[in-house]
Amino acid sequence: MFGKILIANRGEIACRVIRTAKALGIQTVAVYSDADTHALHVQMADEAVHIGGSAPSESYLVMEKIIAAAKQTGSEAIHPGYGFLSENAAFCQLCENNNVVFIGPPVGAIETMGSKSAAKQIMEGADVPLLPGYHGADQDPNLLKDAARKIGYPVLLKAVSGGGGKGMRQVHNPNEFDEALAAAKREALSGFGDDDMLVEKYLQQPRHVEVQVFCDALGNGVYLFERDCSVQRRHQKIIEEAPAPKLPDGIREKMGEAALRAAAAVNYVGAGTVEFLLDSTGNFYFMEMNTRLQVEHPVTEMITGQDLVEWQLKVANGEPLPCRQSDLIMTGHAFEARIYAEDPANEFLPAAGKLIWLQQPAASRHVRVDTGVVTNDEVGVFYDPMIAKLIVWDVDRQRALARLDRALAEYRIIGVTTNIDFLRRLATHHAFRNEDLSTDFITRHESDLFEHSQPPISLFAPLAALYLTLRRESQPAPSSDSRSDPTSPWHTLDHWRMNAPCVHTEVIVVGDIEHTIDVEKVGLHTYRTDIGNASFTVSGQLDGRDLTATIDGHKRSAVVVEHAIDSSSAISLFTDDASFEFTVRAVDLGEEVEHDDGSGFKAPMNGTVVEILVNAGDKVATGDTLVIMEAMKMEHAIKAPVAGTVNEIYYSKGDLVDGGADLLAFEPMDS
């Protein structure tokens, strides 16, 4: 086996390869760009080599830099992951020229399958079912249009060298053809440097089913069953599952055998995926072959119990496949949901930002998280915005779906917009549960999947009120001097009033809307909260970020996180049903008082105390700076809103402070 390998990739796939390599006793070398200097894959690897600027064209796509890093570190082989150089025949050849093993298929297989046109011609000779279409070299627009007429509309225009949905257009009638062809060619030329097109019959509501194949250099080949990848946005997969549900009798074996014929036709070695379109009658048609490990390979691992990266390493080392076809058994059902920093409501546009807080579901034999990021990492603009892959398994599809819903509810992220809530709506949709799958699933159910309104204030305001109250009551009481009675009600924080109810008012802001909440203590840790015309009896406990609440007899739990947003403090509240973000409006100490930015004496963000400019007992004037904090390379001054006395300081210089924490106790001067 190899003693050392280099991973020519980043993010979750680099971390994934490193884990298996370490388990096999193989040393690992990571490569990284400027943007990835502190990335998780760099920390996990035994060695790491800087290869250039943040843009892939300056680092991960520069073949010579990858080879130089491999030779510099004495790496015997290179694992390309997926994306970047993983299906680049020139890079595969460069590895061979430099006596470095490419952990993937041979050059010829990559070249052949990299051309959709050439691949279709070879598949036809290998008796692999093909969609009716034109795959010829003559690219005369009139010839292509005539081919579409003969095939019969609707048709699909596809870039010969394309992938990921680029250079692809549906055409439903002859009047649309010229404009669609011009647009597809422009996109293909921009994305791949090649504007040659093929024309295929477009199936109405097909399923996207792919077969995982593996071949060794000794002539052995197996298929590790299939995955359904029908649920897609922008022709890119978003939820995958294995095995594919509702396959007609005998289709699994026929697809597997056809996939092996496809691999054998190009003398394939290593992991590959043969993708098919499946129509409603059970007919399937070759689409393309991906000559690399797929993003969705974990669902296959979950139902087979095999480590496909380990298989890759063994096959690349010249060893035979670990299993024969008869040894492979499917057990249970698995789903993979791709967690993206993107905004589904805005056409799934990527959303860059900092992962201020990240909580993943606990790993178990049922739940797996493949990720390459941790809290405080940046989701930048240079790379794919995928944060993680959430993979779940159980004994059948229904139970696996329940696992997926629960795990998505436990996946909590602050700092960037994500697709987590969208994935939950998708996974719990009645059509998805009923296995009504097709590649246009999201379009067909758009009104349900994108219907997202803010839950009513009555749903989360009682939780918010309880959290704010328990947090306030847990704060240290102001100091009493030697002449004061420590039991005096004037030194309590329960808002006791003589001859009046003990009521505290909070004003929370959700979006641009303010909500006033009155909280009256009616018992030990029990409160009546009034929000508008609604009234609730609330009790509970706060343990760090974990809030347990009983609202009118209904027990609920939530996770509450205070954090910085737009240079001020915000609070995110996560329940099993939804998440909410709000801010607390500062208390007005008087109309004639000039306030600063309203931060009061609470930490406006998670950060570090860099300066404390006062001591306990100091008298200060309005506007005096008391404490300076720093977070995200930005300083924030906490100032006195009115003249008064600093009674106590709760932190020291250099301390890390959670956003929203009280920094000091302050007593305003009598007006």
N, C-alpha and C positions, 0 to 999 in steps of 0.2 A: 504494500500500500504506500501511497505518497507520504513523504515526511512533512512536506510543507506545500500549501496551495495559496494562491492569491485570488481574492474575490474582486472581479472587475465590475463592481456595482456598489450600490449604496442602500440605505434604508432597510425596510423589513426583510427583503430577500437576502441582503448581505448578512444580516443578523441570523436569518434562518439557516444559511449555509454554514456559518461559523458554529452554530450550536451542534450540528451533526458532525462537523469536522472535529470539534473538541471531544465529542463522545467517542470518536474513533481514534483519538490520540494523534490527530493531524494538526500541526501548527498552521496558523492562519495569518495572512497578511491582508490588511485593508488598504484601499486607496481612498483619498478624500480630496475634495475641492476646498476652496476658501470658505464656502458656506457651511461645509461639513466638518470644520476643524474640531468641534466638540461633539460630533454626532455619536449616537449609541454604537453604531457598527465599528467606529474607530476605537471606542473604549473597550469593546468586547474582543477585538482581534489581538493576537500576540504581538503583531507589529503593524505599523501603518505608515504609508508613504504619501506625502503631499504631491498632487499631480497637476495643480493649476487653479485657474479662476473658477468662479461659481458657475458660469455658464457651461453646460455640457460640452459645447464645442471647444472649450478651453481645457477640459479635464477628462470627463468620463468617455468622451467620444474620440479622444486622441490616442490612436492605437499605439503609436511609438512610445508614448509615456507609460502606457500600461505594460508593454513588453520590457521597457527599461526598469520599471519597478520590480517586475518578476525576476529579472536577471540580477538586479542589485541585491535582492533579498534571498536569492537562491531558491526561489519557488519552482517546483517541478511541474506544476499544472496551474491553469487558470480556469476558474468557474465564472462564466459571464453573467449568471443570474438570468433575468429577463429584461427586455428593453435594451437600450444603449447598443452594445456590440454583440448581443447574444445571437443574432441571426445575420451577422455580417461575414460573408464568405471570405472577404479580403483579410479580416482579422484572424479568422480560423487559419488561413494560409500563412499569415505572418507568424502565428504561434508555431506552426509546423516548421517554418524556415529557421526559427530560433530555438528549436529543440525543446519547446515548452508544450506540454499536452493541453489541448483544448478540451475541456469537459463538456462535450456536446457532439453533434453529428459530424461526419466528414464534410469537406468542402463541397463535393459534388451534390450531396443531398441538400445542403443549404442553398446552393445556386439554383438547383432545379425547383425546389419548393418555394423559393423566393419570387419566382415568376409565376403568377397565377395562370397565365396562358400556357406556359410549358408544362406546368403541373397538371392541368386539365388534359392535355394531350397524352401524357404518360399514364394518367389514371384511366383514361379510356382504353388504353392498351392493356391495363392490368385488370380490366373488368370491374372497375369501381364505378358505381352508378353516378351519372352526371346529370345536372340540369340541362335541358335544351338551351343551347346558346352558341355564340360565335366567339372563338378563341384564336382567330387567325392574326397574322402579322400585318395584313393590309389594313391600314387605319383610315382609309378614305371615309369621310363623314357620310357620304351617300351610301356606301357599302354597309356601314354600321347601322344606318337607319333602315335599310332594306332588310338587314338581318333581324332587326327588331320586329319588322312587319311579319316576317316569316315565322318568327318564334311565337308572336302573339302577345299583345299588351295585356297586363302591365309587364314591363321589363326592368331589369336592374343594370345600370351602368356601373362598372367597377374598374378601378385602376389596376392594371396588370401587376404593378409593383407595390400596391397599396396595403393598407392594414389600419385597424382602429377606426374604421368608418370614414376615413379620408378618401377623397376621390370617388365617392359613391353617390349615386342619385337614383331615386325611383322615377320611372316615367310611365304615366298611365294612358297617354294617347299620343298620336303622331305630332300634334301641335306643340307639345311640350319638349319634343326630342332635341331640337337644335339648341335651345337655351340650356337644357340640362346637360347636354354633352359638352358644351363650351365651359360651363361652370365646373363640371367634374374634371375636365382636362386641366383647367387652371389650377385647381386644388391639388391634383396629382403632381403636376410639374413643380409646384411650390413645395410640396411635402416630400416628394421622392425623386425629383429630377427626371421623371419619366411620365409622359402624358398618354402613353398607350392605354387603350381601354378594351375591355371585353364586355359582351352583352349577354345577359342570361335571363331566362324566364323568372319573373318575380312571383314567388308563392304568396298567397294570401294567408296571413296568420299562421306561418310555419313555426315550428319549434327549433331551437338551436341545441343540438345534442352532439357532444364531442366524445371521442374515445381516447383514453390514455394508452399509448403503446410504449413498449420498451424492447429494444433489441441489443444484443451484444455483438462483438466482433467475430464470434464463433458460429454465427448463423442462426442463433436462437432468437425467438421473438414471442412475446406474450402481450395480451391486452388486459389492462386492469379495470375493465368495465367502463362505464360511461358516466358523464355528468350532463345535467340539463342546465344550460346557461341562457335560457330564453329571455329572462327579465333584464332588459338593457335600457340605457339612455345614451343617445348619440351613438348608437351602434357599439356601445361599450358595456360590458357586463357589470352588473351591480349586485345580484344575488345568484349564487350557483348552488346546485345540490347534486348529491349522488346517493343512490342511483337515480336515474331519470324515472319519474312516476308515469304510470299508465302507458308503458311500452307494450305494444301488441305482442302476442306470443311469437317467440322465435326471433324477434327483431334484434334483441341484445346480441345474440350469437352472430347473426348475419352482419351487423354493424362492426362487431369486433373482428370478424374474419376479413371483411372488406378493408378495415383499417390496417390489418397486418399485410394484406396484399399491397396496399399503398406504400407502406414502409419498405417492403421487400423490393418494390419496383425501383427504388432509388438507393438500394443498398444501405439502408438506414442503420445507425448505431446510436444508442443512447435513448433519452426520454424524448417523446414527441407526442403531439396531439393532433388527431385527425378529426376535423370538424365537419359535421353534416347538418343539412336542413332536413327536417322530418315533417311530412305533411299529415293531414288529418286521417288519411287512409293507411298510414304505416309505411309509405314509400319514403326512402331516404336518398339524399343526393350529396355527393362530395362538394365541399365548399373550399377548404384549404387545409394545409398541414402546417402547424407551427413547430418549427424545428428547435424547440427549447422546452424548458420547464415552464408550465403555465402558472399564472397568478393563483388560479383556483386549485392547484394540486393538493392542498391539504384535505379537501373533502374526500378525495380518493384515498389518501393515507388513513383517514378516519374509518372508512368502511372496510379497508383491506388489512389494516394493521401494519402496513409496510412504510418504510422511510424512503421516499423516492430520491432524496438527495444522496443517501447512502448507496442506493442502487447506481446513481450516476457516477459516484466516485469509484465504485467497484468495476463498473463497465469500462470507464475511462482508463482504469489500471490494467485492462486486458482480462479481467476475470469474467467467468460466465454469469448469466443471470442468477440471482439468488433463488428463484422459484420457476417451476414449470407451470403451464397453464392450469393443469389439474390441481395444483397446490393452492391456487388463489381462490379465496372464498369471500363473498360479501357478507358483512354483518351490520345490521341496523341502517340508519339513515343519517346523513350529514348535510349541513348548510354552511355556506360561507357568505357573510355580508361584508362588503367593503366599506369601511368607515372613511369618508372623505371630508376634507375641509372644503366644502362647497355649499352653494345656496340653491337647493332644489327649486325654490320659488322664483329664482332669477335665472332660469334656463340652465341650472346646474353649474353656474360659473364658479371657478375656483375662488377660495377665500383665504388669502394669506394672513398671517398673524402669529402671535405668540401663544403657546399653550400655557396659559397662566395656571391652570389647575387641570389635572388629568387623573381620573379614577377608572380603572378597568375592572371588569368582572373577574372574580377569583378564578384562577385556572384549576381545572379538575380533569377527570377522565371524560367529562361531558363537554367541557368548555376549554377552548384554546384561543389565545390571542397572539398573532404574529404581528409584531410592530417594530419600528425602528426609531421611536421617539419616546421622550420622557417629559415630565413637567418642566416648563421653562424653555423647551425647544421652540425654534421658529419654524413655522410652515412657510417656506419662502416661495418666491415667484419663479424659481429656476427649474423646479422639478415637479413631478406628478404630485397632486395634493392628497394622495392616499395617506391617512394616518395609521391605519392598521387593517388587518383582516380578522374578523371575528368568526370563529369556526365552532360549531356545536354538533354534538352527536347524541343520538339516543336509539332505542331499539326499533322505533318505527317513525314514519314521517310526522305523524300527529304529535308525538312526544318531542321530537326534535324541534318542531316549530314552537312548541311551548318553551323549550330551552332557549331558542333564539330570541323570542319576545322578552323573556326574563333577562337574558344577558344584555340585550340592547337597553333595557330599562336601567341596568346597573352600569352602563357605559356613560360616564359623565365628563364633559369637557367644557372648560371656560376659556375664552380668549379668541376663538375663531368660530365662525358659523359652520355647522356640520350637517350631514344628512341623516343623523341618527333618528330623529323623530320621523322623517320620511320613511326610513327603512322599517320602523315599527308599524307605520300605517300600511306599508306594502306587505309585510310579513303577516299581518293580522287581517288583511283584506279577504273577504269571503271567497272571491274567485281564486286567489292564490292558495287558500286553504283547500279549495275544492279541486286543485290541480288543473285549473283552466289556464294553461300556460301558452304563450306565444311571444314572438319577438316584438310585437306591438302592444304588449300588456300594459305598459305605462300610459301609452296614448289612449287605449280603449277605456281605461279607468281613471283618466285624468281628473275628472271632477271630484272623485273620492280621494285620490291620493294627494291632491294639492289643496284640498279644503282644510285650511288651518286658521282657526280663529283663536284669539287669546281666551283661555278659560275664564269663566266669570270670577270676579273679585272674591265672591263668597267661598270659592273653592280653596284659595290659598291665603287670603287675608288672615283668617284665624291662626294659621301656622306662622305667618309672618309676625303677627301680634304677639303670639306666645314666645317666639324666639327673641324678639326685641325685649320683652318683659323679663324673661329669665336671664338674658344676657345682662340687662341693667341691674337686676337684683343680685347677680353674682359678683358685681364689681365691689372692690374694697370700699368701706365706709370712710368718709372724710375723717382726718385726725381730730381728736379732741384734746384741748390743752388741759393742764392739771386742775384748772378751776371748774371744768365742765363735768357734768354727770354723764358717764359713758352710756347710761341707759336712757338718756334724754331722747324723746321723739324727734327733736330737732336735728339729730345726727343719724337718723335712719334714712333709707332710700326707698321706702315703700309708699311715699306720697301721702302719708297720713295727713288728714285735715280735721281741725276741730269743728264739730257740728256739720260735717259735709262728707259725702262719699269719697273713698280713696280712689280717685280716677286719674289716669294718666292718658294723655292724648298723643298719638303718633300720626304723622302725616307721611305716607309712603307714596313714591312716584313710580308708576309703571308706564314706560314709554313717555308720553307727554301728559299723562293724566294723573292728577293727585287724588288720593283717597285718604279720608280722615278716619282713624280708628280710635275709639275710646275703650280703654281697658280699665275695669274695676276689679280689685281683688275681693273675692267673696269667700276665700278659704285658703288652706295651705296649698300653695302652688295651683290654685284654682282661680279662674278669672272669668268675668263676663266681658265679652268683646262686642261692641256695637259698630257695625259698618253700614252706613246708610240706614235703611229701614230694617236691616237684618241684625239679629242678636244671637250670640252663641255662648255656650258655657264651655270653657277650654281649660284643660289641665295637662300637665306633662312634666318632662325632665329634659335637660340639655346636658349632654356628655360630649364635650369637645364640639365636633361638627354634627354629631348625631342627635336629632331632635325626635323625641317620642311624645305624641300628643293624643289626647282623647277629646274629640269635638262632639258635643251633644251625645256622648256615649259611644261614638265611633272612634276606635283606636287606629291611629295612623303613624307612620314614621317618615322622616325626611332627612336629607343631608343638606346642611346649610354652609355655604362658603362665602366669606367676605373677601373682596378683591378690588383691585383698582380698575376704574374705567373712566377714560377721558379725564385723567388727573384727579378723580374723586373716588370715594369709596362706594362700591355697589355690593349687593347681596344677591347671591344665586341660591335658589331653594329647589332641590330635586326630590320629587316623590316618584312612586312607581308609575304614576300616570303621566306626569309632565314635568317640565322645568319652568321656573319663573325667575325673572331678574327684576330687582327694584332697588331704588335708593331711598334714603330717609331724609326728609327735608329737615334742615337744622331748625331748632327752636328759636323763635324770635324773642330776643331779650329786651325789646323795646323799640318803638318806632323811631326814636331819636338817636339810636345807637348805630354807628356805622360798622358793619361787619366786614370781615375779609371775605374769602371765597366760600364761607359757609362750612368749612371743615371742622370747626370747633376744636376740641382737644383729642380727637380720635385720629388714628393713623389713616391717612387717605388711601393707602394702598399697602400691599405687602412690600416691605422694604427694610432698609437699615437706618438706624439712628446714627447720623454722622456728626451732629453737634447738639449739645444741650447748653443753652445760653443763660439759664437761670438756676437758682438753687431753691430748695424748699424753704418757705418763709419769705421769699422775695416779693416785694410789692412792685407791680408793673403798671405801665400806662397803656391806654388803648393803642393797638397797633404794634406793640413791642413783639419782636420775634422770640419765641420761647424754645422751640425745638426745630431742627432741620432734619428731614428725612430724604433718603435717596432711593429711587427705584427706576429700573429701565433707563439708566443714565440720565435721570431727571431729578433735580432737587425740588423739594416742596417745603415751604416754611409754614409752621403752625404758629399763628399769631394770637395775641390777646384781643378778643372782640370788644372788651370793655376793660376799664381799669379794675385792678383787684389784686389778690394775693395768691401765689402759688403755694398750696398747702403740702403737696406731696408729688414726687416724680416716680413713675413706676418702672422706667427703663434706664439703661446706661448707654453711653456712647459705644457704638459697635454692635448693639443688640439687633437681632432680626425680629421684626414685629409684623404680626398679621394685620391686614387691612381691617379697619373698624375697631381695633383695640384702643382702649383709653390710654393716653400717654401720661396724663397728669391730673391731679385734683386741683380745682381752681375755685376760689371764692370771690365773686364780684364785689366791688366796693358798693356800699349803700349809696343809692342815688341821691 
